[in-house]
Amino acid sequence: VTGTQWDPIRDISGAVPFILGSLYTSVIALVLAAPIGILTAIFLSEFANRRVATPLTFTIELLAAIPSVVLGLWGIYVLAPLLRDTLDAFLISTLGWLPMFEGPSFGFSISTAGIILAIMILPTIVSIGREVRRSVPNAHREAMYGLGATHWEVASKAVLPYARSGVIGAVILGLGRALGETMAVTMVIGNKDEIPTSIFNQGQSIASKIAVTFN
């Protein structure tokens, strides 16, 4: 777990590049998906009426049913070229002086894998977060309204603290999905056995390394 060289023929199994690749992609996924998922869950459970909440909830949960290989193909043909020419180019031109944002970007990178993972874990965070908030007793909401709180204050200061443990659990489950995802990550991460120093570097996660060398 401390070596950096991978050479099975010589029985050298340095796993640091793959451990870091898994951590980097999962952190990017959580940074993107956790705030969006939590806010979406608050909107669905506290603000949206049934005519909006029902189809939107169904659409978000339907994302969880998309096979990872399909998302991987979409990442290859749509997301990677799009990010390379838009978001990656913008970040490199504005923040390229930071080591984490050094270029160039080829589209297939740690950042692309992280964004794919964010899309994949979003339904988990939203669904569990929504159900946890719906379990909060109405007495908590009514007490806040009785004190003159606004709708947002009720959601953020009465509902969210009560459901904090459930929200953390949703994020942890999303992290588990991100760490264990294989095919979609394998298809867009670049599969390069090097320690990534920038989010635009190609790399490997533990799961993608197993996938490309399983035989």
VOVEXTI-389951 format. One record per residue (C-alpha): residue number from 1; y, z, x. Coordinates in pm, 1 decimal. Layout:
@i = NUM, c2 = Y, c3 = Z, c1 = X
...
This chain:
@i = 1, c2 = 0.0, c3 = 0.0, c1 = 0.0
@i = 2, c2 = 231.9, c3 = -0.6, c1 = 302.1
@i = 3, c2 = 134.5, c3 = -329.7, c1 = 466.1
@i = 4, c2 = 325.1, c3 = -654.8, c1 = 429.7
@i = 5, c2 = 67.1, c3 = -906.5, c1 = 551.5
@i = 6, c2 = -206.4, c3 = -1045.3, c1 = 324.5
@i = 7, c2 = -501.8, c3 = -1205.7, c1 = 500.3
@i = 8, c2 = -838.9, c3 = -1142.6, c1 = 329.5
@i = 9, c2 = -1025.9, c3 = -1338.0, c1 = 598.8
@i = 10, c2 = -918.9, c3 = -1078.8, c1 = 857.1
@i = 11, c2 = -954.5, c3 = -796.5, c1 = 602.7
@i = 12, c2 = -577.4, c3 = -732.6, c1 = 596.7
@i = 13, c2 = -455.6, c3 = -640.9, c1 = 250.0
@i = 14, c2 = -87.0, c3 = -554.9, c1 = 266.2
@i = 15, c2 = 26.7, c3 = -508.3, c1 = -92.6
@i = 16, c2 = 396.8, c3 = -427.4, c1 = -52.1
@i = 17, c2 = 525.1, c3 = -776.6, c1 = -152.6
@i = 18, c2 = 323.7, c3 = -766.7, c1 = -474.6
@i = 19, c2 = 414.9, c3 = -407.9, c1 = -560.6
@i = 20, c2 = 783.8, c3 = -487.8, c1 = -513.9
@i = 21, c2 = 746.4, c3 = -809.5, c1 = -711.1
@i = 22, c2 = 598.3, c3 = -616.6, c1 = -1004.1
@i = 23, c2 = 869.9, c3 = -352.2, c1 = -986.2
@i = 24, c2 = 1157.5, c3 = -600.7, c1 = -958.3
@i = 25, c2 = 1044.8, c3 = -816.7, c1 = -1250.4
@i = 26, c2 = 975.6, c3 = -512.1, c1 = -1467.9
@i = 27, c2 = 1313.0, c3 = -354.0, c1 = -1390.7
@i = 28, c2 = 1493.5, c3 = -678.7, c1 = -1476.7
@i = 29, c2 = 1296.0, c3 = -697.3, c1 = -1801.5
@i = 30, c2 = 1382.9, c3 = -338.6, c1 = -1895.8
@i = 31, c2 = 1750.7, c3 = -375.9, c1 = -1807.2
@i = 32, c2 = 1772.0, c3 = -675.7, c1 = -2039.9
@i = 33, c2 = 1532.9, c3 = -577.7, c1 = -2319.3
@i = 34, c2 = 1589.3, c3 = -202.0, c1 = -2357.5
@i = 35, c2 = 1956.8, c3 = -208.5, c1 = -2468.1
@i = 36, c2 = 1907.3, c3 = -517.0, c1 = -2684.8
@i = 37, c2 = 1591.4, c3 = -373.3, c1 = -2839.4
@i = 38, c2 = 1742.3, c3 = -30.7, c1 = -2909.7
@i = 39, c2 = 2058.8, c3 = -176.6, c1 = -3064.9
@i = 40, c2 = 1854.0, c3 = -422.1, c1 = -3271.1
@i = 41, c2 = 1633.6, c3 = -140.5, c1 = -3397.1
@i = 42, c2 = 1944.1, c3 = 60.4, c1 = -3494.0
@i = 43, c2 = 2085.4, c3 = -240.7, c1 = -3678.4
@i = 44, c2 = 1762.0, c3 = -308.2, c1 = -3867.2
@i = 45, c2 = 1702.6, c3 = 52.6, c1 = -3968.4
@i = 46, c2 = 2057.5, c3 = 171.8, c1 = -4033.3
@i = 47, c2 = 2292.2, c3 = -117.8, c1 = -4106.9
@i = 48, c2 = 2108.9, c3 = -429.0, c1 = -4228.9
@i = 49, c2 = 2029.1, c3 = -469.8, c1 = -4597.4
@i = 50, c2 = 1675.5, c3 = -558.5, c1 = -4699.1
@i = 51, c2 = 1746.0, c3 = -931.4, c1 = -4743.4
@i = 52, c2 = 1854.0, c3 = -951.9, c1 = -4378.7
@i = 53, c2 = 1625.5, c3 = -688.8, c1 = -4225.9
@i = 54, c2 = 1295.8, c3 = -820.8, c1 = -4365.4
@i = 55, c2 = 1308.4, c3 = -1180.1, c1 = -4231.2
@i = 56, c2 = 1469.2, c3 = -1068.6, c1 = -3904.8
@i = 57, c2 = 1200.1, c3 = -805.7, c1 = -3848.8
@i = 58, c2 = 929.4, c3 = -1060.6, c1 = -3924.4
@i = 59, c2 = 1082.4, c3 = -1308.9, c1 = -3678.3
@i = 60, c2 = 1106.5, c3 = -1052.2, c1 = -3398.3
@i = 61, c2 = 751.7, c3 = -927.6, c1 = -3450.4
@i = 62, c2 = 630.7, c3 = -1287.8, c1 = -3455.4
@i = 63, c2 = 741.0, c3 = -1313.9, c1 = -3091.1
@i = 64, c2 = 459.6, c3 = -1073.1, c1 = -3003.0
@i = 65, c2 = 206.2, c3 = -1322.3, c1 = -3140.0
@i = 66, c2 = 310.0, c3 = -1606.0, c1 = -2908.4
@i = 67, c2 = 47.2, c3 = -1646.0, c1 = -2632.9
@i = 68, c2 = 181.7, c3 = -1569.9, c1 = -2288.5
@i = 69, c2 = 67.9, c3 = -1907.7, c1 = -2157.4
@i = 70, c2 = 289.1, c3 = -2076.7, c1 = -2417.1
@i = 71, c2 = 588.0, c3 = -1870.6, c1 = -2304.0
@i = 72, c2 = 496.6, c3 = -1959.6, c1 = -1947.2
@i = 73, c2 = 500.2, c3 = -2332.5, c1 = -2024.6
@i = 74, c2 = 834.4, c3 = -2289.9, c1 = -2200.2
@i = 75, c2 = 958.4, c3 = -2108.4, c1 = -1891.5
@i = 76, c2 = 845.9, c3 = -2395.0, c1 = -1665.8
@i = 77, c2 = 996.2, c3 = -2681.4, c1 = -1864.1
@i = 78, c2 = 1297.9, c3 = -2521.5, c1 = -2032.9
@i = 79, c2 = 1402.2, c3 = -2179.1, c1 = -1903.2
@i = 80, c2 = 1365.6, c3 = -2227.5, c1 = -1525.9
@i = 81, c2 = 1572.6, c3 = -2552.2, c1 = -1506.7
@i = 82, c2 = 1830.1, c3 = -2407.6, c1 = -1747.6
@i = 83, c2 = 1874.8, c3 = -2086.0, c1 = -1548.1
@i = 84, c2 = 1887.3, c3 = -2274.5, c1 = -1217.6
@i = 85, c2 = 2177.9, c3 = -2489.6, c1 = -1332.7
@i = 86, c2 = 2373.3, c3 = -2230.8, c1 = -1534.2
@i = 87, c2 = 2326.3, c3 = -1855.1, c1 = -1496.1
@i = 88, c2 = 2177.6, c3 = -1860.4, c1 = -1145.2
@i = 89, c2 = 2447.9, c3 = -2094.5, c1 = -1017.3
@i = 90, c2 = 2719.0, c3 = -1874.4, c1 = -1170.3
@i = 91, c2 = 2579.6, c3 = -1552.2, c1 = -1024.1
@i = 92, c2 = 2535.2, c3 = -1706.7, c1 = -680.0
@i = 93, c2 = 2892.2, c3 = -1841.5, c1 = -678.9
@i = 94, c2 = 3047.0, c3 = -1512.2, c1 = -793.5
@i = 95, c2 = 2813.5, c3 = -1243.5, c1 = -654.8
@i = 96, c2 = 2638.0, c3 = -1434.3, c1 = -377.7
@i = 97, c2 = 2795.0, c3 = -1208.5, c1 = -115.4
@i = 98, c2 = 2560.9, c3 = -932.8, c1 = -234.7
@i = 99, c2 = 2210.2, c3 = -951.2, c1 = -84.7
@i = 100, c2 = 2054.7, c3 = -909.5, c1 = -429.3
@i = 101, c2 = 2224.3, c3 = -1229.8, c1 = -552.9
@i = 102, c2 = 2187.7, c3 = -1450.1, c1 = -247.4
@i = 103, c2 = 2088.6, c3 = -1808.7, c1 = -314.4
@i = 104, c2 = 1973.4, c3 = -2072.1, c1 = -338.9
@i = 105, c2 = 1790.3, c3 = -2069.3, c1 = -670.5
@i = 106, c2 = 1504.9, c3 = -2307.2, c1 = -747.6
@i = 107, c2 = 1452.8, c3 = -2181.8, c1 = -1101.6
@i = 108, c2 = 1111.0, c3 = -2032.4, c1 = -1030.6
@i = 109, c2 = 1198.6, c3 = -1684.9, c1 = -914.7
@i = 110, c2 = 1188.0, c3 = -1310.8, c1 = -968.1
@i = 111, c2 = 1480.0, c3 = -1332.6, c1 = -1212.1
@i = 112, c2 = 1315.5, c3 = -1599.1, c1 = -1428.3
@i = 113, c2 = 996.6, c3 = -1392.5, c1 = -1447.3
@i = 114, c2 = 1203.9, c3 = -1089.0, c1 = -1544.8
@i = 115, c2 = 1375.1, c3 = -1277.5, c1 = -1827.8
@i = 116, c2 = 1040.6, c3 = -1405.2, c1 = -1957.2
@i = 117, c2 = 910.1, c3 = -1047.5, c1 = -1953.1
@i = 118, c2 = 1221.1, c3 = -926.3, c1 = -2136.4
@i = 119, c2 = 1145.6, c3 = -1170.1, c1 = -2418.5
@i = 120, c2 = 784.0, c3 = -1054.7, c1 = -2427.9
@i = 121, c2 = 854.4, c3 = -679.0, c1 = -2442.6
@i = 122, c2 = 1145.3, c3 = -702.4, c1 = -2686.2
@i = 123, c2 = 924.7, c3 = -698.5, c1 = -3001.9
@i = 124, c2 = 749.4, c3 = -382.5, c1 = -2881.9
@i = 125, c2 = 1074.7, c3 = -193.8, c1 = -2827.2
@i = 126, c2 = 1229.4, c3 = -313.4, c1 = -3153.4
@i = 127, c2 = 925.4, c3 = -248.7, c1 = -3372.0
@i = 128, c2 = 850.0, c3 = 101.1, c1 = -3242.7
@i = 129, c2 = 1217.3, c3 = 195.6, c1 = -3224.9
@i = 130, c2 = 1270.8, c3 = 84.2, c1 = -3583.6
@i = 131, c2 = 974.8, c3 = 280.3, c1 = -3715.5
@i = 132, c2 = 1080.3, c3 = 592.9, c1 = -3527.2
@i = 133, c2 = 1430.4, c3 = 576.4, c1 = -3673.7
@i = 134, c2 = 1296.9, c3 = 525.6, c1 = -4023.5
@i = 135, c2 = 1106.9, c3 = 853.7, c1 = -3986.0
@i = 136, c2 = 1427.3, c3 = 1053.7, c1 = -3931.7
@i = 137, c2 = 1485.8, c3 = 1283.2, c1 = -4235.6
@i = 138, c2 = 1770.2, c3 = 1173.5, c1 = -4462.1
@i = 139, c2 = 1903.7, c3 = 1529.8, c1 = -4449.7
@i = 140, c2 = 2027.3, c3 = 1462.5, c1 = -4096.6
@i = 141, c2 = 2221.1, c3 = 1159.5, c1 = -4214.3
@i = 142, c2 = 2360.6, c3 = 1335.5, c1 = -4521.2
@i = 143, c2 = 2477.3, c3 = 1630.9, c1 = -4313.3
@i = 144, c2 = 2671.3, c3 = 1400.6, c1 = -4081.5
@i = 145, c2 = 2821.6, c3 = 1210.7, c1 = -4373.4
@i = 146, c2 = 2920.6, c3 = 1543.5, c1 = -4526.6
@i = 147, c2 = 3113.5, c3 = 1624.3, c1 = -4208.6
@i = 148, c2 = 3305.9, c3 = 1298.0, c1 = -4242.4
@i = 149, c2 = 3116.3, c3 = 1091.2, c1 = -3987.3
@i = 150, c2 = 3127.4, c3 = 713.9, c1 = -3991.2
@i = 151, c2 = 2816.1, c3 = 500.4, c1 = -4032.3
@i = 152, c2 = 2800.8, c3 = 435.1, c1 = -3656.7
@i = 153, c2 = 2849.0, c3 = 804.5, c1 = -3575.0
@i = 154, c2 = 2558.7, c3 = 891.7, c1 = -3801.8
@i = 155, c2 = 2337.5, c3 = 634.5, c1 = -3629.6
@i = 156, c2 = 2438.5, c3 = 733.9, c1 = -3275.2
@i = 157, c2 = 2482.0, c3 = 1112.2, c1 = -3307.0
@i = 158, c2 = 2229.7, c3 = 1211.8, c1 = -3574.1
@i = 159, c2 = 1955.4, c3 = 948.9, c1 = -3584.3
@i = 160, c2 = 1934.2, c3 = 847.8, c1 = -3218.4
@i = 161, c2 = 1908.7, c3 = 1201.3, c1 = -3069.9
@i = 162, c2 = 1638.8, c3 = 1293.5, c1 = -3322.4
@i = 163, c2 = 1441.1, c3 = 980.7, c1 = -3236.8
@i = 164, c2 = 1501.4, c3 = 997.7, c1 = -2859.7
@i = 165, c2 = 1141.2, c3 = 1072.7, c1 = -2765.1
@i = 166, c2 = 1015.7, c3 = 782.5, c1 = -2974.7
@i = 167, c2 = 1270.2, c3 = 547.3, c1 = -2819.3
@i = 168, c2 = 1162.6, c3 = 654.1, c1 = -2471.1
@i = 169, c2 = 802.6, c3 = 595.8, c1 = -2573.5
@i = 170, c2 = 890.5, c3 = 244.0, c1 = -2693.0
@i = 171, c2 = 1056.5, c3 = 166.6, c1 = -2359.6
@i = 172, c2 = 757.3, c3 = 303.0, c1 = -2165.5
@i = 173, c2 = 518.8, c3 = 86.8, c1 = -2368.5
@i = 174, c2 = 741.9, c3 = -211.4, c1 = -2295.4
@i = 175, c2 = 728.3, c3 = -124.2, c1 = -1926.6
@i = 176, c2 = 348.9, c3 = -115.0, c1 = -1942.2
@i = 177, c2 = 343.5, c3 = -461.0, c1 = -2098.0
@i = 178, c2 = 580.8, c3 = -591.1, c1 = -1830.0
@i = 179, c2 = 379.5, c3 = -446.8, c1 = -1541.5
@i = 180, c2 = 52.6, c3 = -586.6, c1 = -1673.1
@i = 181, c2 = 161.5, c3 = -932.2, c1 = -1787.6
@i = 182, c2 = -16.1, c3 = -1206.7, c1 = -1594.9
@i = 183, c2 = -3.1, c3 = -1569.0, c1 = -1706.8
@i = 184, c2 = 362.0, c3 = -1610.1, c1 = -1800.5
@i = 185, c2 = 472.8, c3 = -1438.8, c1 = -1479.1
@i = 186, c2 = 229.5, c3 = -1642.0, c1 = -1267.4
@i = 187, c2 = 372.3, c3 = -1965.4, c1 = -1405.6
@i = 188, c2 = 741.1, c3 = -1893.6, c1 = -1328.1
@i = 189, c2 = 758.6, c3 = -1643.6, c1 = -1039.5
@i = 190, c2 = 693.5, c3 = -1897.2, c1 = -762.8
@i = 191, c2 = 381.6, c3 = -1727.3, c1 = -618.9
@i = 192, c2 = 510.7, c3 = -1674.4, c1 = -265.5
@i = 193, c2 = 359.4, c3 = -1396.0, c1 = -55.7
@i = 194, c2 = 686.7, c3 = -1256.8, c1 = 76.1
@i = 195, c2 = 895.4, c3 = -947.6, c1 = 16.2
@i = 196, c2 = 1176.0, c3 = -1055.7, c1 = -219.9
@i = 197, c2 = 1523.7, c3 = -968.3, c1 = -95.8
@i = 198, c2 = 1710.5, c3 = -1145.8, c1 = -375.7
@i = 199, c2 = 1637.6, c3 = -1183.3, c1 = -745.3
@i = 200, c2 = 1642.0, c3 = -1560.7, c1 = -686.0
@i = 201, c2 = 1359.9, c3 = -1544.6, c1 = -431.2
@i = 202, c2 = 1013.3, c3 = -1660.0, c1 = -520.6
@i = 203, c2 = 752.9, c3 = -1385.4, c1 = -512.5
@i = 204, c2 = 434.9, c3 = -1241.7, c1 = -653.8
@i = 205, c2 = 350.0, c3 = -954.9, c1 = -882.1
@i = 206, c2 = 22.8, c3 = -764.8, c1 = -859.1
@i = 207, c2 = -106.0, c3 = -937.3, c1 = -1171.8
@i = 208, c2 = 1.2, c3 = -1286.2, c1 = -1062.5
@i = 209, c2 = -159.3, c3 = -1236.6, c1 = -721.4
@i = 210, c2 = -488.5, c3 = -1148.5, c1 = -888.6
@i = 211, c2 = -457.0, c3 = -1450.3, c1 = -1118.0
@i = 212, c2 = -401.2, c3 = -1706.9, c1 = -842.3
@i = 213, c2 = -666.2, c3 = -1565.1, c1 = -606.1
@i = 214, c2 = -927.1, c3 = -1422.5, c1 = -844.8
@i = 215, c2 = -1207.5, c3 = -1644.2, c1 = -714.3
